[in-house]
Amino acid sequence: MLNVSQATEAPVLSFSTERVATTRQLDAWKQVVVDLHGQMCFEGATTNGYRGTLAARRSDAIQLVEFNAAPTASSRSKKQAGSDAICRYELVLVTSGEFELQHCGHRIRLQRGDGALIDMSRPHQMLYGQPLSATLIACDRTLLDAKLPGVTHACGVGFPRDSATLAALLGYADTVRANLDRWQAHEFQCVMAHLVDLAALMLDGQNDLGGAYPATQAALLHRLKQFIHAHLSDDDLTLPHVAAANGISTRYMQKIFQVAGTSPREYLLEARLLLARTLLRQRPLRHSVSSIAYMAGFGSASYFSAAYKRRFGLAARDDAKERCQINSKS
């Protein structure tokens, strides 16, 4: 079903539903997509078959997928996002057609030349009533989080169409895609790293700034986020402490985060939960859930458990058990 090209050190995975019996085409498409992107649900007729092709290549923590798909609807529920081991961002760039994306409280329509960022640890839904072609750039969330702390707040928001950086990103991604099976492994790793850097540059103009956010406030917001991430494991870290350490009042700090579409309290909680989830999945057998909670800066294990289940759709203990099962099978 999957064809692996051995022309380079890092193989390209290619798939076409035309190689599958008509009655099994949609199911086969679902399986390939799930293997690449995590658990999802699909809607579409199976009696008349399903047309879809894709090519994918991965380098370390970065993956590029090019796909052409017939009309359908796909969704990733909160439970699905919480139960598998997918913890990354996916940047979708539309090359032809259009689709509707519902994600992180936003509902947008994307057309050719548009792009959006998806947090795969959160639920989302994609609906396209016509054939769609797109390029997906997926990277482990640690890569973008390190470059742009708080980038998750840009998820589900369409990128400005007049962005010169978006135009550069689209052109560069098109070049990489067109030569997917020609890059040597070290070349592909390098160009994919450049793609992520371009994406970070574009998101830096999109995330938090909104086109009207003063540069001084943007710099202050970035510094505040960096300080929070540097002290996440401190259970005595308080918002007044964060504000005082950066020479501003708590009230002004609230205003800075409010313009970015969140609050200091929400941002701190989200950062700690993501750190806890990373620790939990990296070390499912080495530490108890309570220990993980304290390592992520939570002073109360019960509060952590409730917040974790509310955020990811399953209990932290169950998440650890599922990760152990995945590790034992791999």
RAHUMO-V625596 format. One record per residue. RES is the residue in three letters. SS is DSSP state (a for helix, b for strand, c for the rest). PHI is phi in whole degrees, 0 to 359 (none if undefined). OMEGA is omega in whole degrees, -180 to 180 (NA if undefined). Layout:
# RAHUMO-V625596
((RES | SS | PHI | OMEGA) (RES | SS | PHI | OMEGA))
This chain:
# RAHUMO-V625596
((MET | c | none | 175) (LEU | c | 269 | 177) (ASN | b | 255 | -179) (VAL | b | 254 | 178) (SER | b | 278 | -178) (GLN | c | 261 | -176) (ALA | c | 292 | -179) (THR | c | 231 | -180) (GLU | c | 295 | 178) (ALA | c | 257 | -172) (PRO | c | 291 | 174) (VAL | b | 261 | 176) (LEU | b | 264 | 179) (SER | b | 233 | -178) (PHE | b | 210 | 175) (SER | b | 219 | 180) (THR | a | 291 | 179) (GLU | a | 295 | 178) (ARG | a | 277 | -174) (VAL | c | 243 | 177) (ALA | c | 303 | -174) (THR | a | 308 | -176) (THR | a | 291 | -177) (ARG | a | 250 | -172) (GLN | a | 296 | -179) (LEU | a | 294 | 179) (ASP | a | 297 | 179) (ALA | a | 294 | 178) (TRP | a | 298 | 179) (LYS | a | 304 | -176) (GLN | a | 297 | 180) (VAL | a | 295 | -180) (VAL | a | 296 | 179) (VAL | a | 297 | 178) (ASP | a | 300 | -177) (LEU | a | 270 | -170) (HIS | a | 239 | -178) (GLY | c | 102 | -174) (GLN | c | 297 | 178) (MET | c | 209 | 172) (CYS | b | 244 | -179) (PHE | b | 232 | 173) (GLU | b | 234 | 179) (GLY | c | 170 | -179) (ALA | c | 285 | 179) (THR | c | 255 | -174) (THR | c | 293 | -179) (ASN | c | 262 | 179) (GLY | c | 83 | 180) (TYR | c | 212 | -179) (ARG | c | 260 | 178) (GLY | b | 197 | 175) (THR | b | 225 | 175) (LEU | b | 206 | 174) (ALA | b | 222 | -176) (ALA | b | 219 | 176) (ARG | b | 212 | -176) (ARG | b | 235 | 175) (SER | b | 222 | -178) (ASP | c | 53 | -174) (ALA | c | 261 | -176) (ILE | b | 235 | -178) (GLN | b | 224 | 175) (LEU | b | 241 | 179) (VAL | b | 231 | 173) (GLU | b | 249 | -180) (PHE | b | 221 | 173) (ASN | b | 232 | -171) (ALA | b | 227 | 175) (ALA | c | 287 | -179) (PRO | c | 304 | 177) (THR | b | 192 | 174) (ALA | b | 228 | 178) (SER | b | 235 | 180) (SER | b | 213 | 177) (ARG | b | 234 | -175) (SER | c | 281 | 178) (LYS | a | 298 | 179) (LYS | a | 294 | 179) (GLN | a | 295 | 180) (ALA | a | 295 | -179) (GLY | a | 274 | -172) (SER | a | 264 | 180) (ASP | c | 263 | -173) (ALA | c | 264 | -178) (ILE | c | 277 | -180) (CYS | c | 224 | -176) (ARG | b | 206 | 174) (TYR | b | 258 | 173) (GLU | b | 231 | 177) (LEU | b | 262 | -179) (VAL | b | 256 | 179) (LEU | b | 239 | -176) (VAL | b | 277 | 178) (THR | b | 257 | 172) (SER | b | 197 | -177) (GLY | c | 84 | 178) (GLU | b | 205 | 177) (PHE | b | 207 | 178) (GLU | b | 255 | 180) (LEU | b | 242 | 172) (GLN | b | 244 | -173) (HIS | b | 196 | 175) (CYS | c | 53 | 178) (GLY | c | 81 | -180) (HIS | b | 248 | 176) (ARG | b | 224 | -174) (ILE | b | 227 | 175) (ARG | b | 246 | -178) (LEU | b | 249 | 180) (GLN | b | 239 | 180) (ARG | c | 307 | -179) (GLY | c | 89 | 178) (ASP | c | 268 | 177) (GLY | b | 208 | 178) (ALA | b | 204 | 180) (LEU | b | 254 | 180) (ILE | b | 241 | 174) (ASP | b | 267 | -175) (MET | c | 288 | 174) (SER | c | 274 | 178) (ARG | c | 239 | -180) (PRO | c | 291 | 174) (HIS | b | 203 | 179) (GLN | b | 220 | 177) (MET | b | 237 | 180) (LEU | b | 228 | 176) (TYR | b | 227 | -177) (GLY | c | 267 | 177) (GLN | c | 217 | 179) (PRO | c | 306 | -176) (LEU | b | 231 | 173) (SER | b | 238 | -177) (ALA | b | 204 | 173) (THR | b | 245 | 179) (LEU | b | 247 | 175) (ILE | b | 248 | -178) (ALA | b | 251 | 177) (CYS | b | 216 | 176) (ASP | b | 304 | -172) (ARG | a | 297 | 179) (THR | a | 299 | -179) (LEU | a | 295 | -179) (LEU | a | 284 | 179) (ASP | a | 299 | 180) (ALA | a | 291 | -180) (LYS | a | 279 | -176) (LEU | c | 223 | 177) (PRO | c | 305 | -179) (GLY | c | 87 | -179) (VAL | a | 298 | 180) (THR | a | 302 | -180) (HIS | a | 287 | 176) (ALA | a | 270 | -177) (CYS | c | 290 | 178) (GLY | c | 81 | -180) (VAL | c | 250 | 180) (GLY | c | 294 | -180) (PHE | c | 279 | 178) (PRO | c | 301 | -177) (ARG | c | 290 | -178) (ASP | c | 269 | -179) (SER | c | 286 | 178) (ALA | a | 294 | 180) (THR | a | 292 | 176) (LEU | a | 296 | 178) (ALA | a | 298 | 178) (ALA | a | 294 | 179) (LEU | a | 296 | 179) (LEU | a | 298 | -180) (GLY | a | 294 | -179) (TYR | a | 291 | 178) (ALA | a | 297 | 178) (ASP | a | 296 | 178) (THR | a | 294 | 179) (VAL | a | 298 | -179) (ARG | a | 297 | -177) (ALA | a | 294 | -179) (ASN | c | 245 | -171) (LEU | c | 304 | -177) (ASP | c | 264 | -177) (ARG | c | 254 | -177) (TRP | c | 291 | 167) (GLN | c | 290 | -174) (ALA | a | 304 | -178) (HIS | a | 291 | 177) (GLU | a | 292 | -179) (PHE | a | 297 | 179) (GLN | a | 300 | -180) (CYS | a | 292 | -177) (VAL | a | 292 | 178) (MET | a | 291 | 175) (ALA | a | 297 | 177) (HIS | a | 294 | 178) (LEU | a | 299 | 179) (VAL | a | 295 | 177) (ASP | a | 296 | 177) (LEU | a | 297 | 178) (ALA | a | 298 | 179) (ALA | a | 296 | 178) (LEU | a | 297 | 179) (MET | a | 294 | -179) (LEU | a | 293 | 178) (ASP | a | 296 | 176) (GLY | a | 279 | -178) (GLN | a | 269 | -173) (ASN | c | 289 | 175) (ASP | c | 78 | -172) (LEU | c | 283 | 178) (GLY | c | 63 | 177) (GLY | c | 82 | -177) (ALA | c | 222 | -178) (TYR | c | 265 | -178) (PRO | c | 306 | -176) (ALA | a | 300 | -180) (THR | a | 295 | 178) (GLN | a | 290 | 178) (ALA | a | 298 | 179) (ALA | a | 296 | 179) (LEU | a | 295 | 179) (LEU | a | 300 | 179) (HIS | a | 299 | 180) (ARG | a | 293 | 178) (LEU | a | 298 | -180) (LYS | a | 295 | 178) (GLN | a | 299 | 180) (PHE | a | 296 | 180) (ILE | a | 299 | -179) (HIS | a | 295 | -180) (ALA | a | 286 | -177) (HIS | c | 236 | -177) (LEU | c | 302 | -175) (SER | c | 282 | 179) (ASP | c | 278 | -177) (ASP | c | 287 | 178) (ASP | c | 262 | 177) (LEU | c | 290 | 179) (THR | c | 240 | 179) (LEU | a | 296 | 174) (PRO | a | 301 | 177) (HIS | a | 295 | 179) (VAL | a | 299 | -179) (ALA | a | 296 | -178) (ALA | a | 297 | -179) (ALA | a | 294 | -180) (ASN | c | 252 | 172) (GLY | c | 72 | 179) (ILE | c | 228 | 178) (SER | c | 276 | 177) (THR | a | 298 | -180) (ARG | a | 296 | 179) (TYR | a | 292 | 177) (MET | a | 297 | 177) (GLN | a | 302 | -179) (LYS | a | 294 | -180) (ILE | a | 299 | -179) (PHE | a | 288 | -179) (GLN | a | 297 | 178) (VAL | a | 297 | 179) (ALA | c | 277 | 176) (GLY | c | 88 | 179) (THR | c | 210 | 177) (SER | c | 227 | 178) (PRO | a | 302 | -179) (ARG | a | 295 | 179) (GLU | a | 296 | -178) (TYR | a | 294 | 180) (LEU | a | 297 | 180) (LEU | a | 297 | 180) (GLU | a | 299 | -180) (ALA | a | 297 | 180) (ARG | a | 291 | 179) (LEU | a | 294 | 179) (LEU | a | 293 | 176) (LEU | a | 296 | 180) (ALA | a | 299 | -180) (ARG | a | 295 | 178) (THR | a | 297 | 179) (LEU | a | 297 | -178) (LEU | a | 296 | -177) (ARG | a | 276 | 177) (GLN | a | 280 | -174) (ARG | c | 227 | -174) (PRO | c | 296 | -177) (LEU | c | 252 | -172) (ARG | c | 273 | -177) (HIS | c | 222 | 175) (SER | c | 284 | 178) (VAL | a | 299 | 179) (SER | a | 297 | 179) (SER | a | 296 | 178) (ILE | a | 299 | -180) (ALA | a | 301 | -179) (TYR | a | 291 | 178) (MET | a | 294 | 180) (ALA | c | 269 | 175) (GLY | c | 95 | 178) (PHE | c | 277 | 180) (GLY | c | 276 | -179) (SER | c | 231 | 180) (ALA | a | 292 | -179) (SER | a | 291 | 177) (TYR | a | 296 | 178) (PHE | a | 300 | -178) (SER | a | 300 | -180) (ALA | a | 294 | -179) (ALA | a | 292 | -179) (TYR | a | 296 | -179) (LYS | a | 294 | 179) (ARG | a | 294 | -177) (ARG | a | 281 | -172) (PHE | a | 253 | 174) (GLY | c | 84 | 176) (LEU | c | 207 | -178) (ALA | c | 292 | -180) (ALA | a | 301 | -180) (ARG | a | 297 | 179) (ASP | a | 292 | 178) (ASP | a | 299 | 179) (ALA | a | 296 | 179) (LYS | a | 297 | 180) (GLU | a | 296 | 180) (ARG | a | 293 | 177) (CYS | a | 297 | 179) (GLN | a | 295 | 178) (ILE | a | 296 | -179) (ASN | a | 295 | -178) (SER | a | 291 | -179) (LYS | a | 274 | -176) (SER | c | 271 | NA))
